[in-house]
Structure formats: structure tokens, C-alpha cells
Amino acid sequence: MKKLVSLLVVIALSAITLAACSKEQTKTFEGDVNGKQIITSLTYKGDEVLKQSTIGTLKYDDLGIDKAQAKEMLKKDEKAFKGDKGVSFKIDYKDDKAVEHIDIDYEKADIDQLKKKLGFVSVKGKNNKVSLDKTVSQMKRNGLKEKSNMTDHDD
């Protein structure tokens, strides 16, 4: 009887552990990169980044440029992301700033194509899964700081 109870406890703990491992979570980073205020959220499961959502705000006055110069400056970002599968890109040009919205669904995106265009994507192994640990390291190297966790997803 004790063995049966012990076995049931082990099975229950295993089920709880597996359920916790499969839960989607979010990490958020923010900071200033090349004059652009960045907020990025990573949705991940285990060490795999599933989605990345980034908002970049570029204030014209901070860089000593005007709206037309900002449009010229951000053309390469637009070219790098526009039209790629799994990638949503939009820029809103306001009177005093430009706001970039970039959403990447790594489960749908062509990782090899992103690596070519961006010069880096933190991939782990040959399966083209985007590594959370490598992505976090890259963000920190770029000067972004992790914010406290907002919420976890139960999807």
C-alpha cells in the first residue's frame, strides 16, 4: 500500500511539473538603443521563444532630426521586416516622434531568412528554435534591462 501511495505521489508531482514546464510565460525588457526607446516582450515556453513584440520610439528632437529624416532613417528597418511570413511591422509617424511596432511569431517565421536580414537570431541547435537564454543575453548586451514579470499565460 505504501508503494502505491508513493507511486501516486510521484505521478502527481510529475504531472504538476510537466504542466508547469509547458506554461507560456513572458519576459519584458526596456532601454535605449541607438537613440530609440525600446520595449520588448518575449513569450516563451521553456527555453524556446515563441513570439517577440517590440515597440521602438524615436523622438526626433533627441536625435536632432525631423520627420522626413526619420522616415529616411527607418527605411532599412521597414525593408528588413516588411512582408516576411510571421512578421508584422508598422511605423506610425507622429509630429514629434516615430513609433515602430514589430511582432514576430517565431513558430511561423522563416528563421533562416530572419538570420540573414538581421545578422543574428539567437538560435539553439539545428532545429531553428529561438533560445530564450541566448536572446536574453543578446538583449542585455544591447543595453536592455529586464522588467519584473507582468503576467503568465495559460494558453
ABEGO torsion letter per residue (X at the ends): XAAAAAAAAAAAAAAAAAAAAABBBBBBBBEBBGGBBBBBBBBBBEABBABBBBBBBBBAAAAGBBAAAAAAAAAAAAAAABGBBGBBBBBBBBAABBBBBBBBBAAABBAAAAAAAAGBBBBBEAAGBBBAAAAAAAAAAAGBBBBBBABBBAX
